[in-house]
């Protein structure tokens, strides 16, 4: 059995530099026990512009460098800024993101939505 990855809710994700046109490096700070921070590259896949008339700008998939894929994320423009929402199951969010990571994901998704037609 593969052990589950656990990240404390108070842990903030800090985003690094863009390392190519569609991969962003994200640094997870050390959590506990003196472990070193780890870097994760994020890549926006399959950007799909949303139909006009709502707050949803696009849907897209996200992949980490180790092959984890999060499908059907929704990029929404709100009065408070950009939001990224994951799919829901029985009305509950399957995944949530800290604000700093949402900003980076939204920026990357917007870059890719402009090129998807």
Buried (B, 14 or more C-beta within 10 A) or exposed (E): EEEEEEEEEEBEBBBEEBEEEBBBBBEBEEBEEEEEEEEBBBBBBBBEBBEEEEEBBBBBBBBBBEEEEBBBBBBBBEEEEBBBBBEEEEEEEEEEBBEEBBBBBBBBBBBBBEEEE
